[in-house]
Amino acid sequence: MKFNLEHKDKATKARAGKVLTDHGEIETPIFMPVGTAGSVKAVHQRELTYDVKAQIILGNTYHLYLRPGLQVLEAAGGLHKFMGWSGPILTDSGGYQVFSLADSRKITEEGVMFQSHIDGSRHHFSPESVMDVQRSIGADIIMAFDECTPYPCEWSYAKNSLDLTQRWLQRCKVRFEATEGKYGFQQALFPIVQGSTYKDLRQDAARFVADQDMEGNAIGGLSVGEPAELMYEMTDWVTDLLPEEKPRYLMGVGTPANILEAIGLGIDMFDCVMPTRNARNGMLFTTEGIINIRNEKWKADFSPIDAGFPSHVSSFYTRAYLRHLTISKEMLAAQIASIHNLSFYLWLVSQAREHIIAGDFGTWKNAMVEKVSRRL
């Protein structure tokens, strides 16, 4: 994997670049649709390519390990072939999912023992095994195994957790460098900066991660309930210390406004379940603000879902029709809404890129944040 930094905004820390992988190029800033179990919910792969215009999607180690399992994935030739997706893929290490199972897992120095949410069977993840699992899945970018701390938590808890995450990172790196990809293409390992909402821990973590000299770096443990301004503050501190010549990935973020603000703080890559999860519940993100399509006010609104950006789905279907499908609990409602929201997110980051290159990102961002945050 290579990263070319192409443009920097003068008024902010925003950057435009290009990530080069064996499965294709990724223009940054970029949003990655979440395909947790090998599927972006309600969106098939052709729509991801031609309607959403996704450049990279995300899968999850925990879920894919449990189902369909490594035997099936390896027999298929890896996740790309199994799901019929030819573009780049990133896999989250599963750390967040494992640690969210607070009542059914045990953390030790060696790793984490946990119970499957599917059938209650017991499993163990270590830094080494998580590297092996991600080799079997075959994503282009894989994540180090870490502990995601809750918010809020005490400094002492965050410090102990960070120390463990850093020891695990060193073990991940050793295992990664001692093994090879299984499907004839290269994989890149991204370490994760943790440290909760404590400046000293975040800065120490950023320096430690930078010293590992991997091909990209991630920031985790944010967007877990802390105020948005605190998330921005942590991000700002960390991006000052992460190497400029490598991509920066802010994990699990977020709303359109969150993404625009984080781009201004020097972030290149994002993922979040919000556009698809909220779509299935009738919430639409548009160029003019946020729509709850269930509201009575849209019942006879025959205007397009959103004519403000070039999307076939968003300009073809009306708000009244989508409301009818949603209220009627038709499966097509989730499909149309999900494609719309993802298309909007991908359009939004592409516009951010254009304004970074044009040199007016800061002004455009401030106006756009106000627009996309409105409730219509």
BADO-690228 format. One record per residue (C-alpha): residue number from 1; y, x, z. Coordinates in pm, whole numbers, always signed. Example, Ala and Ser with C-alpha at 12.3 -4.5 7.8 and 13.67 -1.06 7.14 Angstrom:
SITE   k      y      x      z
SITE   1   -450  +1230   +780
SITE   2   -106  +1367   +714
//
This chain:
SITE   k      y      x      z
SITE   1     +0     +0     +0
SITE   2   +352   +115    -77
SITE   3   +694    -21    +13
SITE   4  +1003    +38   -198
SITE   5  +1334    -39    -25
SITE   6  +1561   -149   -310
SITE   7  +1881   -291   -157
SITE   8  +2058   -307   +180
SITE   9  +2327   -557   +273
SITE  10  +2648   -392   +391
SITE  11  +2754   -656   +644
SITE  12  +2412   -717   +806
SITE  13  +2078   -538   +844
SITE  14  +1920   -746   +565
SITE  15  +1709   -561   +309
SITE  16  +1543   -639    -24
SITE  17  +1232   -447   -119
SITE  18   +893   -462   -279
SITE  19   +547   -423   -121
SITE  20   +288   -292   -365
SITE  21    -78   -379   -300
SITE  22   -394   -359   -507
SITE  23   -377   -738   -550
SITE  24    -17   -748   -668
SITE  25   +348   -699   -579
SITE  26   +535   -883   -305
SITE  27   +914   -913   -328
SITE  28  +1079   -909    +12
SITE  29  +1208  -1087   +209
SITE  30   +894  -1301   +186
SITE  31   +735  -1597   +360
SITE  32   +354  -1609   +379
SITE  33   +187  -1954   +384
SITE  34    -76  -1974   +658
SITE  35   -431  -2027   +535
SITE  36   -601  -1990   +873
SITE  37   -961  -2062   +772
SITE  38   -936  -1966   +405
SITE  39   -729  -2271   +313
SITE  40   -360  -2355   +326
SITE  41   -398  -2709   +457
SITE  42   -352  -2983   +192
SITE  43   -262  -2728    -80
SITE  44   -509  -2594   -331
SITE  45   -484  -2246   -476
SITE  46   -342  -2349   -813
SITE  47    -53  -2525   -639
SITE  48     +6  -2218   -422
SITE  49    +50  -2015   -739
SITE  50   +242  -2248   -970
SITE  51   +427  -2493   -742
SITE  52   +481  -2302   -418
SITE  53   +500  -1964   -594
SITE  54   +337  -1789   -299
SITE  55   +309  -1412   -337
SITE  56    +86  -1349    -34
SITE  57   -100  -1578   +206
SITE  58   -236  -1533   +556
SITE  59   -586  -1577   +700
SITE  60   -710  -1550  +1057
SITE  61   -979  -1317  +1185
SITE  62  -1087  -1536  +1479
SITE  63  -1142  -1848  +1270
SITE  64  -1305  -1675   +972
SITE  65  -1532  -1473  +1200
SITE  66  -1661  -1794  +1361
SITE  67  -1678  -1996  +1040
SITE  68  -1798  -1933   +771
SITE  69  -1893  -1600   +934
SITE  70  -1911  -1245   +808
SITE  71  -2248  -1282   +635
SITE  72  -2110  -1549   +403
SITE  73  -1784  -1363   +341
SITE  74  -1959  -1038   +257
SITE  75  -2207  -1215    +28
SITE  76  -1911  -1373   -154
SITE  77  -1744  -1034   -200
SITE  78  -1468  -1089    +54
SITE  79  -1213  -1360   +123
SITE  80  -1028  -1324   -209
SITE  81  -1337  -1417   -409
SITE  82  -1464  -1668   -153
SITE  83  -1146  -1878   -170
SITE  84  -1050  -1805   -531
SITE  85   -717  -1638   -451
SITE  86   -627  -1331   -658
SITE  87   -304  -1237   -481
SITE  88   -252  -1032   -165
SITE  89   -381  -1156   +172
SITE  90   -285  -1060   +528
SITE  91   -515  -1128   +823
SITE  92   -396  -1177  +1179
SITE  93   -632   -996  +1416
SITE  94   -720  -1310  +1611
SITE  95   -556  -1180  +1927
SITE  96   -321  -1477  +1957
SITE  97   -606  -1727  +1915
SITE  98   -832  -1548  +2162
SITE  99   -562  -1519  +2425
SITE 100   -466  -1885  +2385
SITE 101   -817  -1967  +2515
SITE 102   -698  -1895  +2869
SITE 103   -975  -2097  +3036
SITE 104  -1262  -1949  +2837
SITE 105  -1194  -1577  +2792
SITE 106  -1196  -1259  +3000
SITE 107   -984   -952  +2921
SITE 108  -1111   -602  +3008
SITE 109  -1024   -252  +2896
SITE 110  -1309   -274  +2646
SITE 111  -1188   -593  +2483
SITE 112  -1209   -969  +2526
SITE 113  -1507  -1193  +2595
SITE 114  -1442  -1548  +2478
SITE 115  -1610  -1877  +2402
SITE 116  -1599  -2035  +2058
SITE 117  -1386  -2350  +2039
SITE 118  -1647  -2484  +1794
SITE 119  -1971  -2472  +1991
SITE 120  -1900  -2286  +2316
SITE 121  -2099  -1977  +2212
SITE 122  -1988  -1647  +2366
SITE 123  -1844  -1360  +2163
SITE 124  -1675  -1026  +2223
SITE 125  -1383   -873  +2036
SITE 126  -1292   -507  +2083
SITE 127  -1035   -306  +1889
SITE 128  -1321   -148  +1696
SITE 129  -1504   -472  +1616
SITE 130  -1181   -640  +1505
SITE 131  -1125   -356  +1256
SITE 132  -1482   -401  +1131
SITE 133  -1440   -779  +1099
SITE 134  -1120   -736   +900
SITE 135  -1292   -484   +676
SITE 136  -1553   -754   +605
SITE 137  -1292  -1022   +541
SITE 138  -1118   -784   +303
SITE 139   -746   -866   +339
SITE 140   -493   -627   +186
SITE 141   -299   -602   +514
SITE 142   -479   -620   +849
SITE 143   -339   -635  +1200
SITE 144   -412   -432  +1511
SITE 145   -577   -609  +1807
SITE 146   -319   -687  +2075
SITE 147   -251   -909  +2373
SITE 148    +18  -1170  +2318
SITE 149   +195  -1228  +2651
SITE 150   +306  -1578  +2751
SITE 151   +669  -1672  +2804
SITE 152   +793  -1639  +3064
SITE 153   +603  -1361  +3237
SITE 154   +689  -1102  +3501
SITE 155   +795   -750  +3396
SITE 156   +487   -602  +3567
SITE 157   +253   -832  +3371
SITE 158   +431   -750  +3045
SITE 159   +416   -376  +3122
SITE 160    +42   -379  +3197
SITE 161    -23   -589  +2890
SITE 162   +181   -357  +2669
SITE 163     -2    -50  +2801
SITE 164   -334   -216  +2718
SITE 165   -209   -318  +2371
SITE 166   -104    +41  +2302
SITE 167   -437   +183  +2412
SITE 168   -609    -73  +2192
SITE 169   -381    +23  +1902
SITE 170   -493   +385  +1925
SITE 171   -855   +272  +1916
SITE 172   -783    +44  +1619
SITE 173   -625   +334  +1434
SITE 174   -920   +566  +1500
SITE 175  -1170   +304  +1379
SITE 176   -958   +211  +1077
SITE 177   -923   +572   +966
SITE 178  -1296   +633  +1014
SITE 179  -1399   +346   +786
SITE 180  -1343   +233   +428
SITE 181  -1275   -100   +262
SITE 182  -1585   -280   +138
SITE 183  -1465   -428   -191
SITE 184  -1309   -147   -390
SITE 185   -945   -186   -292
SITE 186   -724    -35    -24
SITE 187   -630   -201   +304
SITE 188   -326   -125   +523
SITE 189   -315   -151   +904
SITE 190     -1   -280  +1076
SITE 191    +52   -209  +1449
SITE 192   +225   -480  +1658
SITE 193   +526   -434  +1887
SITE 194   +485   -631  +2210
SITE 195   +677   -620  +2540
SITE 196   +771   -983  +2607
SITE 197  +1150  -1030  +2646
SITE 198  +1222   -703  +2827
SITE 199  +1449   -460  +2643
SITE 200  +1298   -145  +2792
SITE 201   +942   -252  +2707
SITE 202  +1032   -367  +2356
SITE 203  +1210    -41  +2281
SITE 204   +928   +170  +2424
SITE 205   +680    -32  +2218
SITE 206   +885     +8  +1900
SITE 207   +900   +386  +1945
SITE 208   +526   +401  +2013
SITE 209   +446   +191  +1706
SITE 210   +679   +398  +1487
SITE 211   +504   +717  +1604
SITE 212   +171   +585  +1472
SITE 213   +308   +628  +1118
SITE 214   +114   +339   +965
SITE 215   +208   +172   +636
SITE 216   +398   -118   +792
SITE 217   +486   -257  +1134
SITE 218   +487   -598  +1299
SITE 219   +669   -763  +1589
SITE 220   +458  -1004  +1793
SITE 221   +490  -1207  +2110
SITE 222   +804  -1393  +2001
SITE 223   +850  -1758  +1902
SITE 224   +628  -1846  +2199
SITE 225   +878  -2065  +2382
SITE 226  +1170  -1832  +2447
SITE 227  +1522  -1939  +2340
SITE 228  +1606  -1852  +1979
SITE 229  +1894  -1627  +2084
SITE 230  +1658  -1422  +2299
SITE 231  +1419  -1388  +2006
SITE 232  +1703  -1261  +1789
SITE 233  +1809  -1014  +2058
SITE 234  +1456   -870  +2086
SITE 235  +1428   -847  +1708
SITE 236  +1762   -669  +1679
SITE 237  +1661   -407  +1937
SITE 238  +1327   -344  +1770
SITE 239  +1445   -317  +1410
SITE 240  +1692    -49  +1518
SITE 241  +1392   +168  +1611
SITE 242  +1129    +85  +1348
SITE 243  +1132   +312  +1040
SITE 244  +1357   +188   +762
SITE 245  +1119   +293   +485
SITE 246   +835    +62   +600
SITE 247   +807   -318   +588
SITE 248   +873   -515   +908
SITE 249   +680   -833   +980
SITE 250   +799  -1086  +1241
SITE 251   +487  -1282  +1334
SITE 252   +480  -1661  +1367
SITE 253   +847  -1729  +1283
SITE 254   +966  -1997  +1223
SITE 255  +1228  -2254  +1123
SITE 256  +1439  -2194   +810
SITE 257  +1731  -2098  +1034
SITE 258  +1510  -1857  +1234
SITE 259  +1400  -1688   +913
SITE 260  +1752  -1649   +775
SITE 261  +1882  -1505  +1102
SITE 262  +1587  -1263  +1126
SITE 263  +1637  -1147   +768
SITE 264  +1990  -1056   +875
SITE 265  +1835   -847  +1153
SITE 266  +1623   -642   +914
SITE 267  +1293   -837   +892
SITE 268  +1103   -840   +562
SITE 269   +795  -1060   +617
SITE 270   +732  -1393   +791
SITE 271   +455  -1646   +849
SITE 272   +444  -1977  +1034
SITE 273   +236  -2296  +1038
SITE 274   +555  -2502  +1072
SITE 275   +611  -2599   +705
SITE 276   +258  -2736   +664
SITE 277   +202  -2872  +1016
SITE 278   +538  -3048  +1020
SITE 279   +478  -3178   +667
SITE 280   +161  -3351   +782
SITE 281   +368  -3522  +1051
SITE 282   +640  -3636   +811
SITE 283   +905  -3370   +872
SITE 284  +1062  -3224   +560
SITE 285  +1286  -2918   +533
SITE 286  +1545  -2953   +255
SITE 287  +1850  -2779   +115
SITE 288  +2072  -3030   +298
SITE 289  +1887  -3050   +629
SITE 290  +1582  -3190   +806
SITE 291  +1432  -3528   +715
SITE 292  +1191  -3740   +918
SITE 293  +1041  -3927   +625
SITE 294   +897  -4195   +856
SITE 295  +1245  -4329   +932
SITE 296  +1335  -4673   +797
SITE 297  +1645  -4532   +625
SITE 298  +1428  -4375   +351
SITE 299  +1234  -4696   +271
SITE 300  +1438  -4777    -41
SITE 301  +1582  -4432   -112
SITE 302  +1474  -4361   -468
SITE 303  +1641  -4022   -490
SITE 304  +1421  -3712   -523
SITE 305  +1279  -3555   -207
SITE 306  +1514  -3262   -274
SITE 307  +1690  -3193   -603
SITE 308  +1864  -2889   -456
SITE 309  +1613  -2631   -578
SITE 310  +1375  -2600   -875
SITE 311  +1048  -2753   -757
SITE 312   +845  -2997   -965
SITE 313   +707  -3183   -664
SITE 314  +1042  -3199   -482
SITE 315  +1234  -3331   -781
SITE 316   +963  -3564   -921
SITE 317   +864  -3774   -618
SITE 318  +1114  -3997   -438
SITE 319  +1178  -4019    -67
SITE 320  +1083  -4387    -73
SITE 321   +747  -4312   -233
SITE 322   +667  -4030     +8
SITE 323   +763  -4252   +302
SITE 324   +532  -4524   +172
SITE 325   +244  -4277   +145
SITE 326   +314  -4138   +492
SITE 327   +334  -4477   +662
SITE 328    +19  -4584   +474
SITE 329   -160  -4269   +591
SITE 330   -250  -4174   +236
SITE 331   -385  -3818   +199
SITE 332   -146  -3758    -90
SITE 333   +144  -3772   +158
SITE 334    +29  -3453   +332
SITE 335    -23  -3283     -3
SITE 336   +320  -3367   -145
SITE 337   +502  -3291   +181
SITE 338   +319  -2959   +232
SITE 339   +387  -2842   -122
SITE 340   +752  -2941    -84
SITE 341   +803  -2761   +248
SITE 342   +627  -2444   +133
SITE 343   +817  -2446   -198
SITE 344  +1141  -2477     -2
SITE 345  +1053  -2185   +227
SITE 346   +962  -1962    -69
SITE 347  +1279  -2065   -252
SITE 348  +1487  -1993    +59
SITE 349  +1363  -1635    +99
SITE 350  +1400  -1575   -277
SITE 351  +1762  -1690   -250
SITE 352  +1812  -1458    +47
SITE 353  +1683  -1173   -168
SITE 354  +1922  -1259   -450
SITE 355  +2220  -1267   -214
SITE 356  +2120   -936    -55
SITE 357  +2117   -781   -400
SITE 358  +2447   -950   -490
SITE 359  +2607   -819   -170
SITE 360  +2713  -1150    -14
SITE 361  +2413  -1228   +206
SITE 362  +2605  -1262   +533
SITE 363  +2846  -1526   +403
SITE 364  +2571  -1720   +227
SITE 365  +2341  -1698   +530
SITE 366  +2597  -1841   +769
SITE 367  +2662  -2140   +544
SITE 368  +2293  -2196   +478
SITE 369  +2193  -2182   +846
SITE 370  +2435  -2466   +917
SITE 371  +2295  -2673   +630
SITE 372  +1924  -2631   +698
SITE 373  +1968  -2704  +1071
SITE 374  +2117  -3053  +1021
SITE 375  +1921  -3369  +1098
SITE 376  +1962  -3614   +811
//
